[in-house]
Amino acid sequence: MGRKTTTGFYWAVTKIPELLEAFRNGVQALKKSERPCVLAQDPARLTGSICLDAALRKQYPSDPRWDYGIGYNHLQDGEKVTWIEFHPASSHHVKVVIAKLIWLKSWLETKAPGLRAMTRDYYWIATGGVAISPNSPQAKQIAKAGLRGPCRQLKLE
């Protein structure tokens, strides 16, 4: 795994028994088709990624599992985790994605306090077009939940 395995993100992930095999360098945990949607201003500052959905599928088969966590060493606030959910972005998907966010926050609180402490943002990346207007009630629900997006691409800076 090289030098990146010594990061705080790596250690926080590997302290969680459910995630022992989940860590990947860079954005390698993301599906190849999804990787172009996550851009890093400086790819050398990527500290790893995990596919939470795949890692927790057996333990929580019916739960609304979140997709990914990505570690990035930000210039201003150091190494942080950005949580990313890829999902269609229309008004009827808002409740589903918010349910996933609530599940993620609960899981972080009870199972992964180290990752919770490193959390910077929660993003919804649209798997198609974005059909939620910025001033709609759904956009307000998304913001109130602490979720950013939906957007077509995320740039880590």
Secondary structure, DSSP 4 states (H G I P E B T S, - for coil): -GGGGGSHHHHHHHTSGGGTTT-BSTTTTS-TTTGGGEEESSGGGEEEEEEHHHHHTTTSTTS----EEEEEEETTTEEEEEEEEEEEEEGGGHHHHHHHHHHHHHHHHHH-HHHHHHEEEEEEEEEEEEE--TTSHHHHHHHHTT-EEEES-EEE-
